[in-house]
């Protein structure tokens, strides 16, 4: 984990790769809970028997499940000793789901601080994310997220 003294130290890292999160196993319980939370019970996600005969040979995580893990990965990659008053999810510029995450796979996130802009409300950080699947060449997804740090 990379430690920064404060927001100014983080801003100084603009353009740098900040590191990788821990590996996280995507199990069927997590997939089922996400299906329940989103009412997306498509067989490719929740029917192990049918999915075994499908195109991926097993159930797969929802793309949005993989995306929803980004907030959990961040604190594993970097921390601020003196955080701002508040950090707000400001949205996404780009998301691409490149490869399905089959049940039992392990994923991690690599994060790069690509841009920092000063706004009247605070600092707008653009982070590049690459969610990797262990032992796979192609990532599960790439995303560009926006976070507003309010002083």
C-alpha positions in Angstrom: 0.0 0.0 0.0 1.2 3.5 -0.9 0.9 6.1 1.8 0.6 9.8 1.2 0.9 12.4 3.9 -2.0 14.5 2.6 -3.9 15.5 -0.6 -1.0 17.7 -1.8 1.3 14.6 -1.7 -1.3 12.6 -3.7 -1.7 15.4 -6.2 2.1 15.4 -6.7 1.7 11.7 -7.9 -0.3 12.7 -10.9 0.6 10.5 -13.9 1.9 7.7 -11.7 0.7 4.2 -11.2 -0.2 4.0 -7.5 -0.1 0.2 -7.2 -2.3 -2.9 -7.0 -5.0 -4.0 -4.6 -5.0 -7.5 -3.0 -6.4 -10.4 -4.9 -10.1 -11.1 -4.3 -11.9 -14.3 -5.0 -15.2 -14.0 -6.8 -17.3 -16.8 -5.4 -20.9 -17.8 -6.2 -22.3 -16.4 -3.0 -21.0 -12.9 -4.0 -22.5 -13.3 -7.5 -25.8 -14.4 -6.1 -26.0 -11.5 -3.6 -25.3 -9.1 -6.4 -28.0 -10.8 -8.5 -30.4 -10.3 -5.6 -29.4 -6.7 -5.1 -29.9 -5.8 -8.8 -32.7 -8.2 -9.7 -30.4 -9.5 -12.5 -30.8 -13.3 -12.2 -29.8 -14.2 -15.8 -28.8 -17.9 -15.9 -25.2 -17.1 -16.9 -24.7 -15.7 -13.4 -26.8 -17.8 -11.1 -27.5 -21.2 -12.7 -24.3 -23.2 -12.3 -25.6 -26.3 -14.0 -26.8 -24.5 -17.1 -23.8 -22.2 -17.2 -21.5 -25.2 -17.2 -22.9 -26.0 -20.6 -22.7 -22.4 -21.7 -20.0 -20.4 -23.5 -17.8 -19.9 -20.5 -18.1 -23.3 -18.8 -19.2 -21.8 -15.5 -21.2 -18.9 -14.1 -19.7 -15.5 -14.5 -19.8 -12.4 -12.4 -21.9 -9.5 -13.6 -19.8 -6.8 -15.3 -21.3 -4.3 -12.9 -20.3 -6.5 -9.9 -16.7 -6.3 -11.0 -17.1 -2.5 -11.5 -18.7 -2.1 -8.1 -15.6 -3.4 -6.4 -13.5 -0.4 -7.3 -14.4 1.5 -4.1 -13.2 -1.4 -2.1 -9.9 -1.7 -4.0 -8.9 1.9 -3.6 -8.0 1.8 0.2 -5.9 -1.3 -0.5 -3.8 0.6 -3.0 -3.3 4.0 -1.3 -4.1 5.9 1.8 -3.9 9.5 3.0 -2.5 10.1 6.5 -4.5 13.4 6.6 -7.6 12.8 4.4 -9.8 15.6 3.1 -13.1 16.4 4.8 -14.9 14.3 2.2 -14.4 12.3 -0.9 -17.3 11.9 -3.3 -17.8 9.5 -6.2 -18.3 11.9 -9.1 -18.9 9.4 -11.9 -17.2 7.6 -14.7 -15.7 8.8 -18.0 -15.2 5.3 -19.5 -15.9 1.7 -18.7 -15.2 -1.3 -20.9 -15.9 -4.9 -19.9 -13.2 -6.9 -21.8 -13.4 -10.4 -20.4 -15.8 -12.3 -18.2 -14.9 -13.2 -14.6 -15.8 -16.8 -14.1 -16.8 -18.1 -10.7 -13.7 -18.9 -8.5 -11.5 -16.4 -10.3 -9.3 -13.9 -8.4 -9.3 -10.3 -9.4 -7.3 -7.2 -8.4 -7.2 -3.6 -9.4 -4.2 -1.5 -10.7 -4.8 2.2 -10.2 -3.2 5.2 -11.9 -3.8 8.8 -11.0 -4.2 10.2 -14.5 -5.4 13.8 -13.9 -6.1 16.3 -11.2 -8.2 19.4 -11.8 -9.0 22.2 -9.3 -12.7 23.1 -9.2 -14.7 25.5 -7.1 -15.9 22.5 -5.0 -12.6 20.8 -4.6 -10.1 18.7 -6.4 -11.4 16.4 -9.2 -9.2 13.3 -9.5 -9.4 11.1 -12.6 -8.2 7.5 -11.9 -7.5 4.8 -14.4 -8.4 1.3 -13.2 -7.4 -2.0 -14.7 -9.1 -4.9 -13.0 -7.0 -8.0 -13.7 -7.9 -11.6 -13.6 -5.2 -13.8 -12.1 -3.4 -15.9 -14.7 -5.2 -14.1 -17.6 -3.6 -11.8 -20.1 -6.7 -9.6 -20.8 -8.2 -7.6 -17.9 -11.8 -8.1 -16.8 -12.4 -4.3 -17.2 -10.8 -1.0 -17.6 -12.4 2.1 -16.2 -11.8 5.8 -15.7 -13.4 7.1 -12.5 -13.8 10.6 -11.1 -13.6 11.5 -7.5 -14.1 14.9 -5.9 -12.0 15.6 -2.8 -13.7 18.3 -0.7 -11.3 20.2 1.6 
